[in-house]
Amino acid sequence: MLKTKISIIGCGWLGLPLAKYLIEEGFDIKGSTTSHLKLDHLKSSNIDPYVIRLSETKIEGDVDRFLLNSKIVIINIPPGLRKNPNKNHVNEIRHLITHIEAQHIKYVLYISSTSVYKNEVSMPNITEENLPNAVSNNGKQLITIEQMLQNNPNFETTILRFSGLLDAKRHPGQMLSGKMDLKNGDAPINLIHKDDCIKIISELIKGNIWNAVFNASNPFHPSKKSYYTQYCKANHLPLPHFNTSLKNEGKLIDSSKLVQLLNYSFETAL
């Protein structure tokens, strides 16, 4: 019996362990990287590796062979707008969609972000019923990409909006340690562990769940001030300082739809 072939665009911090996990689950994985230096590492993990680079004007690399015979494509590419705020990430994905269409891909899983929802003083409880309303460049570009994929009749798309990603080695508390005059200390945290991200993606694929939109955030939502202060204390790091005189804005991401559909339990502690 032939294994289902999946192409993962972006085998980095999340994509590489995801690829390894899906291989263990019985899938045949092609993975892309932007670095020739990483090809051997991907190959040693039983991933069929390709160097693919997206730009606003073209795609470098043999993207058609990378997509050939895959039933599913997972798009796992951060917009990269912090390093290059003027970048047109929408155009990068638009070029990619042309190749996805040409290779007759059936299903697309797009890794998006809960940054498509803006922070508000009322700190609303956000479900998938809330329309994306970001005002940031990053959020607005993600919204446009989501709509391009969802409205394309040539394949079925599921949108997975992750909150802030972390693991033991990459935690936002490490970056906030010792910082002064931080904003929104009373706003709730919205975080998710990388291990939960990987399991959720796998469950959606195995469940053949397409043409859907999901928020994904750990249901643990203490205030940023209490959570990051406690994290830094526990890890013997300089404490962050939150400016309590500033107006707080935030949101609380509700993942009930995903939890109920998959009967999913977030097992990895934050």
N, C-alpha and C positions, 0 to 999 in steps of 0.2 A: 504494500500500500504506500503510495507516494505521500510524503509529508507535505503539509501546507507550507508554502514558501512566503516569508515575510521580509520585506525590505525596511530596514530601520535607518532613516536619514538622521544622522547625528549620534554616533556611538561614543559619547563622552561620559561625563560624570553619572548621568542617569541611563543613557542609552546602552553603554557597555554592560553593566550588570543586568539590565533588562534583557539584552540579547542572550546572555548566558543563562538566565532564568528560563526564557522561552525555549532555548535548545533543550534544557532539562525537561521541559513540558512536552517535548516531541515535535517542535517546529523546526523548519529549515530556515536559517537566518542569513540574509545578506546585510552587511553593515557598512555605513559610510563614515569616513573621517576626512578631515581637511589636511592631514599630515601623512606624508609617505613614511615617516618614522614609526607610525603606529600600525602599519599594515601587518607586520609580523606578529605583533601582540594580538591583534584581532584574529589572525589566522590560527594562532596557537590556542585560541578559545573556541575553535571550530566554527568561526564566523567567516563567511565568504566576503573578503574585504575589498572596498573600492575607495579611491580618493575622489571625492566630489566636493566642488566649491561653488557655492551660489553667489552671484553678484546681481546688481541691478540690471545689467545688460545681457548676461548670458550665464550658462552653467558650464564650468570646467570639469572635465572628466567624462567617462563613458556612462552617463546617467541612464541611457536606454538599456545597456546591458545589465546595469545595476537593478533596474526595475523589471527586466525580462522574466516572464513566467511567475512573478510574484502575484499572489492573490490579494495581499494586504500591504499597505504602506503605512508606516508610522512616521509622522513628521514630528521630529523632536529637536527643533532648532530654535534656540533663543534669538530674539530679534537683534541683540547686540547693539542696542541704541545707547547704552551708557558710554561705550567707547566711541561710538560714532552716531551722535544724536541726529545728524542730518541724513542718515541712511534711509533708503526706501526699501524696507523689508517686504512690503506688499509686492513690489516688482519681482523680488527674488522668488517668492512663492508663486507668483503668476507664471514665471518661466517654468517652474517645477510642475505646475498643473498641466501645462502643455505636454510634457513628457509622460505624466501619469495617464493622460487621456490616450496618447499614442500607443502605450503599452497595455491598454485595456485593463487597467487595475480595477478590481471590483469594489474594494473597500479602503477607506482612508481613516486613520485615527490621528486626529490633530491634537497635539499637546499644547494647550493654551494656558491661560493664567486667570486667576480671579482679579487681576488688575484691570480687567475689562469693566469692573464695577468701581465707581469712584467712592472715595471716603466722604462721609457726610457727618455733620454735627449730631444728627439724630441717631447715628450708628445703627442703621437698619439691619434687620435679619434678612440675609440675602439667600433666596432660593433661585432655581432656574427659571421661575416665573418672572423674576426681575429682569427687565431689559438692560443689556449692557449700556453703560452711560459714561464711560471713562472720558476724562478731559485731557489726560496726558497723551503725549505723542505715542508712547509705547502701547498704551491701552487702546487708543483709536486705531492704530495699525493692526493690532490683534483682532479687533472687531471686524475690520474690513476683510481680513484673511478668513476668519470664521465664516463670514457671509459668502465669500467667493466659493469656498469649499462646499458649504451647505446647499448653495443654489446651483451647483454643477450637476447636470442630469446624467453625466457619464459614469459616476460612481456614487456609492453611499458613504456618507461621512458621519463619524461620531466625534463630538468635541468634548475634550476632557480638560476642565479648568482646574489646575492645581493651585493651592495656596503656596505660601513660602516653603520651599523645599529645604530639608536639612538631613544630615546624618551626624554620626559621632565626630567626624573630622571636619565637617563644614556646618557650623551653627551660627545663626545671626547674633547670638549672645557674645560670641568671640569678637565680632566686628563692632558691637555696641559697647563693649567693655571700656570703661574709662571715659567715654564720650560725655560731653557737657551739653546742657541746654537742649536735650532731646525733646521732640514734640510728641503729643498724643499718648501720654503715659496712661491715661484712663481708658484708652481704646482697647478692645479685645485683640489678642493674638489670633492669627489665622495661619497655622503651620501644618505641614505634613511630612512625615518621615519618608525618605527615599524607598525604604522597603515596602511601605504601604502603597506607594505609587506603582511599584513594579507588580505587586500582587493585584492591584485594581486593574491595571492594563491587561494582565493575563486573563483575569476573570471576564472582562468585557469581550476579549477576543474569543475565548473558549465558549462563552455564552452566545456568540454571534449577535451581539447587540450593536445595531447600526442605526443611522438616522436618529441620533439622540444627542442630548447635551447634558453634561453632568458637572456639578461642582464637587471638588474633592478636598476636604480639609478635616484634620483631626477635630473631634467634637470638644476638645479641651480648650476653653477660651478664657483664661484669666486675663487680667489687664497686662499691658506691656510692661508697665512699671514693676508690678509684683513678680511677673514671670522672669524678666531679664535680670532683675536684682537678685532673685533667688538662684538663678542659673549661675551668675557670676560668683555669688557667695559659695555655692557648692563646688565650683571649679577653681576657687582661690584666685579669681581675677579681679582687677579693679572694678568697682561698681559703676554702673552708668548713672548719670544725673538727668532727671527729667524736669523740665521747666513747667511747674504747675500753674503758672500765671497765664499760659497760652491756652487758647481755645482748642478743645479736643475734637478731632474728627476721626471717624473709623467706620467699620462695618463688621458684621458677624456672618461668616460664611456657613451656610447650612447645607450639610451633605446628606440629609435624610433620604432624598430620592435614590441616591446611589446605594446607601446602606440597605434600604428596603428591597430594592431590586436584586442586589447581589447577596442579600443576607450577610452583609460584610461587617466584621468587627475590626476596628483599628487596634492592633495588638502591640505596635511599637511605641513605646513611651517617648514623649517629647522631653 
